[in-house]
Amino acid sequence: MRITWFAWLAQHADEYGYSDGPLRATIGTVAVLVTAALLWFALHRHRPAALAAAGLTCALGVGWLAFH
């Protein structure tokens, strides 16, 4: 599923504001994913909360990168 998401993001990169260049887009996306991973590990004892926090962080982070 993650590979499919990255493939879809690569196809639609210009539509979602990632046109600042591949380096900036990669740095921003990696920063969002690292933040989501840190939230997952911080809340790993409560799996539903960890899943919700990581998913919300990814959605909001990539959304913010796309439109700003």
MMTF fields as JSON, N, C-alpha, C and O atoms, coordinates in Angstrom:
{
  "mmtfVersion": "1.0.0",
  "mmtfProducer": "UNKNOWN",
  "numBonds": 271,
  "numAtoms": 272,
  "numGroups": 68,
  "numChains": 1,
  "numModels": 1,
  "chainsPerModel": [1],
  "groupsPerChain": [68],
  "chainIdList": ["A"],
  "bondAtomList": [4, 2, 8, 6, 12, 10, 16, 14, 20, 18, 24, 22, 28, 26, 32, 30, 36, 34, 40, 38, 44, 42, 48, 46, 52, 50, 56, 54, 60, 58, 64, 62, 68, 66, 72, 70, 76, 74, 80, 78, 84, 82, 88, 86, 92, 90, 96, 94, 100, 98, 104, 102, 108, 106, 112, 110, 116, 114, 120, 118, 124, 122, 128, 126, 132, 130, 136, 134, 140, 138, 144, 142, 148, 146, 152, 150, 156, 154, 160, 158, 164, 162, 168, 166, 172, 170, 176, 174, 180, 178, 184, 182, 188, 186, 192, 190, 196, 194, 200, 198, 204, 202, 208, 206, 212, 210, 216, 214, 220, 218, 224, 222, 228, 226, 232, 230, 236, 234, 240, 238, 244, 242, 248, 246, 252, 250, 256, 254, 260, 258, 264, 262, 268, 266],
  "bondOrderList": [1, 1, 1, 1, 1, 1, 1, 1, 1, 1, 1, 1, 1, 1, 1, 1, 1, 1, 1, 1, 1, 1, 1, 1, 1, 1, 1, 1, 1, 1, 1, 1, 1, 1, 1, 1, 1, 1, 1, 1, 1, 1, 1, 1, 1, 1, 1, 1, 1, 1, 1, 1, 1, 1, 1, 1, 1, 1, 1, 1, 1, 1, 1, 1, 1, 1, 1],
  "groupList": [{"groupName": "MET", "atomNameList": ["N", "CA", "C", "O"], "elementList": ["N", "C", "C", "O"], "formalChargeList": [0, 0, 0, 0], "bondAtomList": [1, 0, 2, 1, 3, 2], "bondOrderList": [1, 1, 2], "singleLetterCode": "M", "chemCompType": "L-PEPTIDE LINKING"}, {"groupName": "ARG", "atomNameList": ["N", "CA", "C", "O"], "elementList": ["N", "C", "C", "O"], "formalChargeList": [0, 0, 0, 0], "bondAtomList": [1, 0, 2, 1, 3, 2], "bondOrderList": [1, 1, 2], "singleLetterCode": "R", "chemCompType": "L-PEPTIDE LINKING"}, {"groupName": "ILE", "atomNameList": ["N", "CA", "C", "O"], "elementList": ["N", "C", "C", "O"], "formalChargeList": [0, 0, 0, 0], "bondAtomList": [1, 0, 2, 1, 3, 2], "bondOrderList": [1, 1, 2], "singleLetterCode": "I", "chemCompType": "L-PEPTIDE LINKING"}, {"groupName": "THR", "atomNameList": ["N", "CA", "C", "O"], "elementList": ["N", "C", "C", "O"], "formalChargeList": [0, 0, 0, 0], "bondAtomList": [1, 0, 2, 1, 3, 2], "bondOrderList": [1, 1, 2], "singleLetterCode": "T", "chemCompType": "L-PEPTIDE LINKING"}, {"groupName": "TRP", "atomNameList": ["N", "CA", "C", "O"], "elementList": ["N", "C", "C", "O"], "formalChargeList": [0, 0, 0, 0], "bondAtomList": [1, 0, 2, 1, 3, 2], "bondOrderList": [1, 1, 2], "singleLetterCode": "W", "chemCompType": "L-PEPTIDE LINKING"}, {"groupName": "PHE", "atomNameList": ["N", "CA", "C", "O"], "elementList": ["N", "C", "C", "O"], "formalChargeList": [0, 0, 0, 0], "bondAtomList": [1, 0, 2, 1, 3, 2], "bondOrderList": [1, 1, 2], "singleLetterCode": "F", "chemCompType": "L-PEPTIDE LINKING"}, {"groupName": "ALA", "atomNameList": ["N", "CA", "C", "O"], "elementList": ["N", "C", "C", "O"], "formalChargeList": [0, 0, 0, 0], "bondAtomList": [1, 0, 2, 1, 3, 2], "bondOrderList": [1, 1, 2], "singleLetterCode": "A", "chemCompType": "L-PEPTIDE LINKING"}, {"groupName": "LEU", "atomNameList": ["N", "CA", "C", "O"], "elementList": ["N", "C", "C", "O"], "formalChargeList": [0, 0, 0, 0], "bondAtomList": [1, 0, 2, 1, 3, 2], "bondOrderList": [1, 1, 2], "singleLetterCode": "L", "chemCompType": "L-PEPTIDE LINKING"}, {"groupName": "GLN", "atomNameList": ["N", "CA", "C", "O"], "elementList": ["N", "C", "C", "O"], "formalChargeList": [0, 0, 0, 0], "bondAtomList": [1, 0, 2, 1, 3, 2], "bondOrderList": [1, 1, 2], "singleLetterCode": "Q", "chemCompType": "L-PEPTIDE LINKING"}, {"groupName": "HIS", "atomNameList": ["N", "CA", "C", "O"], "elementList": ["N", "C", "C", "O"], "formalChargeList": [0, 0, 0, 0], "bondAtomList": [1, 0, 2, 1, 3, 2], "bondOrderList": [1, 1, 2], "singleLetterCode": "H", "chemCompType": "L-PEPTIDE LINKING"}, {"groupName": "ASP", "atomNameList": ["N", "CA", "C", "O"], "elementList": ["N", "C", "C", "O"], "formalChargeList": [0, 0, 0, 0], "bondAtomList": [1, 0, 2, 1, 3, 2], "bondOrderList": [1, 1, 2], "singleLetterCode": "D", "chemCompType": "L-PEPTIDE LINKING"}, {"groupName": "GLU", "atomNameList": ["N", "CA", "C", "O"], "elementList": ["N", "C", "C", "O"], "formalChargeList": [0, 0, 0, 0], "bondAtomList": [1, 0, 2, 1, 3, 2], "bondOrderList": [1, 1, 2], "singleLetterCode": "E", "chemCompType": "L-PEPTIDE LINKING"}, {"groupName": "TYR", "atomNameList": ["N", "CA", "C", "O"], "elementList": ["N", "C", "C", "O"], "formalChargeList": [0, 0, 0, 0], "bondAtomList": [1, 0, 2, 1, 3, 2], "bondOrderList": [1, 1, 2], "singleLetterCode": "Y", "chemCompType": "L-PEPTIDE LINKING"}, {"groupName": "GLY", "atomNameList": ["N", "CA", "C", "O"], "elementList": ["N", "C", "C", "O"], "formalChargeList": [0, 0, 0, 0], "bondAtomList": [1, 0, 2, 1, 3, 2], "bondOrderList": [1, 1, 2], "singleLetterCode": "G", "chemCompType": "PEPTIDE LINKING"}, {"groupName": "SER", "atomNameList": ["N", "CA", "C", "O"], "elementList": ["N", "C", "C", "O"], "formalChargeList": [0, 0, 0, 0], "bondAtomList": [1, 0, 2, 1, 3, 2], "bondOrderList": [1, 1, 2], "singleLetterCode": "S", "chemCompType": "L-PEPTIDE LINKING"}, {"groupName": "PRO", "atomNameList": ["N", "CA", "C", "O"], "elementList": ["N", "C", "C", "O"], "formalChargeList": [0, 0, 0, 0], "bondAtomList": [1, 0, 2, 1, 3, 2], "bondOrderList": [1, 1, 2], "singleLetterCode": "P", "chemCompType": "L-PEPTIDE LINKING"}, {"groupName": "VAL", "atomNameList": ["N", "CA", "C", "O"], "elementList": ["N", "C", "C", "O"], "formalChargeList": [0, 0, 0, 0], "bondAtomList": [1, 0, 2, 1, 3, 2], "bondOrderList": [1, 1, 2], "singleLetterCode": "V", "chemCompType": "L-PEPTIDE LINKING"}, {"groupName": "CYS", "atomNameList": ["N", "CA", "C", "O"], "elementList": ["N", "C", "C", "O"], "formalChargeList": [0, 0, 0, 0], "bondAtomList": [1, 0, 2, 1, 3, 2], "bondOrderList": [1, 1, 2], "singleLetterCode": "C", "chemCompType": "L-PEPTIDE LINKING"}],
  "groupTypeList": [0, 1, 2, 3, 4, 5, 6, 4, 7, 6, 8, 9, 6, 10, 11, 12, 13, 12, 14, 10, 13, 15, 7, 1, 6, 3, 2, 13, 3, 16, 6, 16, 7, 16, 3, 6, 6, 7, 7, 4, 5, 6, 7, 9, 1, 9, 1, 15, 6, 6, 7, 6, 6, 6, 13, 7, 3, 17, 6, 7, 13, 16, 13, 4, 7, 6, 5, 9],
  "groupIdList": [1, 2, 3, 4, 5, 6, 7, 8, 9, 10, 11, 12, 13, 14, 15, 16, 17, 18, 19, 20, 21, 22, 23, 24, 25, 26, 27, 28, 29, 30, 31, 32, 33, 34, 35, 36, 37, 38, 39, 40, 41, 42, 43, 44, 45, 46, 47, 48, 49, 50, 51, 52, 53, 54, 55, 56, 57, 58, 59, 60, 61, 62, 63, 64, 65, 66, 67, 68],
  "secStructList": [7, 2, 2, 2, 2, 2, 2, 2, 2, 2, 2, 6, 6, 4, 4, 4, 6, 4, 4, 4, 7, 2, 2, 2, 2, 2, 2, 2, 2, 2, 2, 2, 2, 2, 2, 2, 2, 2, 2, 2, 2, 2, 6, 6, 6, 1, 2, 2, 2, 2, 2, 2, 2, 2, 2, 2, 2, 2, 2, 2, 2, 2, 2, 2, 2, 2, 2, 7],
  "xCoordList": [0.822, 0.0, 0.87, 0.54, 1.967, 2.833, 3.463, 3.59, 3.861, 4.466, 3.441, 3.773, 2.219, 1.156, 0.922, 0.711, 0.957, 0.755, 1.872, 1.606, 3.117, 4.232, 4.159, 4.487, 3.737, 3.597, 2.509, 2.684, 1.402, 0.321, 0.779, 0.48, 1.5, 1.996, 2.974, 2.961, 3.815, 4.768, 4.044, 4.472, 2.959, 2.209, 1.516, 1.399, 1.062, 0.29, 1.074, 0.473, 2.379, 3.209, 2.942, 2.895, 2.769, 2.546, 1.195, 1.05, 0.216, -1.123, -1.221, -2.12, -0.32, -0.437, 0.643, 1.021, 1.141, 2.051, 3.471, 4.266, 3.805, 5.161, 6.058, 7.108, 5.656, 6.408, 7.583, 8.269, 7.841, 9.004, 10.3, 11.386, 10.197, 11.372, 11.343, 10.746, 11.991, 11.948, 12.658, 12.256, 13.708, 14.427, 13.562, 13.465, 12.939, 12.071, 10.863, 10.455, 10.301, 9.154, 9.559, 8.814, 10.716, 11.193, 11.469, 11.088, 12.125, 12.425, 11.142, 11.036, 10.18, 8.914, 8.146, 7.613, 8.082, 7.366, 8.042, 7.366, 9.356, 10.085, 9.884, 9.742, 9.871, 9.635, 8.258, 8.11, 7.26, 5.911, 5.875, 5.278, 6.509, 6.512, 7.279, 6.872, 8.375, 9.122, 8.292, 8.287, 7.595, 6.723, 5.622, 5.314, 5.029, 3.994, 4.566, 3.918, 5.765, 6.397, 6.691, 6.506, 7.143, 7.401, 6.113, 6.112, 5.03, 3.744, 3.312, 2.796, 3.524, 3.171, 3.943, 3.363, 5.262, 6.078, 5.763, 5.857, 5.39, 5.05, 3.754, 3.593, 2.841, 1.531, 1.35, 0.217, 2.427, 2.309, 1.58, 1.108, 1.477, 0.75, -0.758, -1.499, -1.188, -2.617, -2.753, -2.785, -2.833, -2.784, -3.821, -3.462, -5.08, -6.034, -5.646, -5.787, -5.158, -4.734, -3.496, -3.381, -2.573, -1.367, -1.712, -1.168, -2.603, -3.016, -3.721, -3.452, -4.606, -5.335, -4.391, -4.487, -3.49, -2.567, -1.62, -1.388, -1.074, -0.16, -0.883, -0.358, -2.066, -2.838, -3.231, -3.136, -3.672, -4.061, -2.855, -2.955, -1.724, -0.504, -0.083, 0.284, -0.135, 0.207, -0.752, -0.324, -2.021, -3.021, -2.875, -2.863, -2.765, -2.642, -1.298, -1.228, -0.247, 1.077, 1.223, 1.702, 0.818, 0.909, -0.067, 0.239, -1.23, -2.178, -1.623, -1.794, -0.962, -0.362, 0.744, 0.836, 1.58, 2.646, 2.074, 2.65, 0.961, 0.383, -0.18, -0.108, -0.731, -1.45, -0.789, -1.399, 0.451, 1.167, 2.5, 3.23],
  "yCoordList": [-1.186, 0.0, 1.254, 2.231, 1.24, 2.42, 2.683, 3.835, 1.616, 1.787, 2.36, 3.215, 1.907, 2.429, 3.904, 4.684, 4.294, 5.698, 6.557, 7.626, 6.107, 6.867, 6.946, 7.981, 5.877, 5.886, 6.872, 7.617, 6.879, 7.816, 9.252, 10.13, 9.492, 10.833, 11.292, 12.461, 10.399, 10.746, 11.117, 12.034, 10.422, 10.728, 12.081, 12.775, 12.46, 13.693, 14.785, 15.67, 14.746, 15.694, 17.14, 18.019, 17.399, 18.771, 19.314, 20.522, 18.46, 18.889, 19.273, 20.02, 18.778, 18.965, 19.863, 19.697, 20.802, 21.801, 21.329, 22.063, 20.164, 19.678, 20.164, 19.576, 21.21, 21.705, 22.578, 23.112, 22.742, 23.507, 22.757, 23.308, 21.547, 20.746, 19.45, 19.36, 18.447, 17.134, 17.099, 16.347, 17.903, 17.89, 18.452, 17.847, 19.596, 20.184, 19.296, 19.148, 18.713, 17.818, 16.59, 16.147, 16.049, 14.867, 15.199, 14.445, 16.317, 16.715, 16.924, 16.457, 17.606, 17.843, 16.568, 16.382, 15.686, 14.425, 13.538, 12.911, 13.478, 12.681, 13.249, 12.496, 14.572, 15.187, 14.821, 14.541, 14.825, 14.445, 12.979, 12.642, 12.112, 10.68, 10.385, 9.518, 11.088, 10.9, 11.361, 10.71, 12.47, 12.948, 11.938, 11.671, 11.375, 10.359, 9.113, 8.515, 8.725, 7.552, 7.808, 6.919, 9.008, 9.338, 9.296, 8.817, 9.795, 9.709, 8.259, 7.887, 7.444, 6.021, 5.356, 4.638, 5.597, 4.961, 5.497, 4.762, 6.776, 7.348, 6.756, 6.63, 6.397, 5.902, 4.406, 3.925, 3.668, 2.285, 1.373, 0.307, 1.752, 0.916, 0.99, 0.087, 2.066, 2.262, 2.303, 3.373, 1.12, 1.001, 1.848, 2.479, 1.899, 2.745, 4.226, 4.923, 4.692, 6.097, 6.337, 7.375, 5.377, 5.512, 5.555, 6.368, 4.691, 4.644, 5.939, 6.493, 6.409, 7.641, 8.842, 9.665, 8.942, 10.078, 10.067, 11.109, 8.906, 8.819, 9.092, 9.798, 8.544, 8.782, 10.231, 10.786, 10.844, 12.25, 13.135, 14.103, 12.809, 13.572, 13.488, 14.498, 12.293, 12.13, 12.911, 13.622, 12.78, 13.458, 14.978, 15.661, 15.496, 16.948, 17.458, 18.521, 16.716, 17.149, 17.18, 18.167, 16.117, 16.085, 17.087, 17.712, 17.241, 18.251, 19.652, 20.47, 19.932, 21.246, 21.468, 22.541, 20.461, 20.594, 20.806, 21.527, 20.187, 20.259, 21.624, 22.063, 22.295, 23.529, 24.785, 25.854, 24.683, 25.879, 26.013, 26.963],
  "zCoordList": [0.0, 0.0, 0.0, -0.672, 0.739, 0.776, -0.573, -0.989, -1.266, -2.588, -3.554, -4.375, -3.467, -4.327, -4.052, -4.98, -2.772, -2.414, -2.99, -3.539, -2.872, -3.422, -4.941, -5.521, -5.587, -7.04, -7.458, -8.422, -6.747, -7.059, -6.841, -7.649, -5.754, -5.46, -6.536, -6.921, -7.022, -8.076, -9.371, -10.072, -9.695, -10.912, -10.829, -11.839, -9.659, -9.493, -8.781, -8.174, -8.839, -8.093, -8.498, -7.637, -9.772, -10.219, -9.789, -9.6, -9.633, -9.249, -7.782, -7.399, -6.966, -5.529, -4.944, -3.784, -5.723, -5.203, -4.965, -4.378, -5.386, -5.222, -6.368, -6.624, -7.04, -8.187, -7.779, -8.65, -6.481, -6.029, -6.286, -6.102, -6.697, -6.997, -6.231, -5.158, -6.785, -6.136, -4.786, -3.897, -4.621, -3.347, -2.223, -1.155, -2.453, -1.429, -1.136, 0.016, -2.178, -1.989, -1.183, -0.309, -1.467, -0.74, 0.716, 1.611, 0.955, 2.335, 3.123, 4.257, 2.557, 3.248, 3.518, 4.612, 2.531, 2.703, 3.735, 4.551, 3.708, 4.698, 6.096, 7.059, 6.211, 7.521, 8.064, 9.254, 7.2, 7.62, 8.044, 9.066, 7.266, 7.582, 8.871, 9.644, 9.112, 10.359, 11.548, 12.592, 11.398, 12.48, 12.771, 13.933, 11.727, 11.92, 12.589, 13.447, 12.203, 12.827, 14.3, 15.132, 14.628, 16.031, 16.853, 17.987, 16.286, 16.989, 17.168, 18.222, 16.142, 16.228, 17.361, 18.176, 17.411, 18.445, 19.835, 20.818, 19.926, 21.224, 21.772, 22.986, 20.892, 21.317, 21.04, 21.021, 20.827, 20.388, 21.374, 20.978, 22.617, 23.582, 23.377, 23.764, 22.769, 22.466, 20.949, 20.34, 20.356, 18.899, 18.16, 17.166, 18.585, 17.845, 17.857, 16.852, 19.005, 19.082, 18.219, 17.568, 18.215, 17.399, 15.919, 15.17, 15.506, 14.111, 13.711, 12.645, 14.552, 14.254, 14.197, 13.286, 15.158, 15.197, 14.005, 13.391, 13.671, 12.535, 11.217, 10.356, 11.059, 9.836, 9.67, 8.576, 10.749, 10.701, 10.419, 9.664, 11.017, 10.767, 9.309, 8.708, 8.739, 7.32, 6.428, 5.519, 6.686, 5.844, 5.921, 4.897, 7.134, 7.286, 6.783, 6.166, 7.041, 6.607, 5.107, 4.549, 4.447, 2.981, 2.372, 1.357, 2.981, 2.51, 2.624, 1.72, 3.726, 3.912, 2.889, 2.292, 2.688, 1.685, 0.289, -0.526, 0.027, -1.311, -1.641, -2.79, -0.665, -0.963, -0.415, -0.436, 0.078, 0.548, -0.098, 0.185]
}
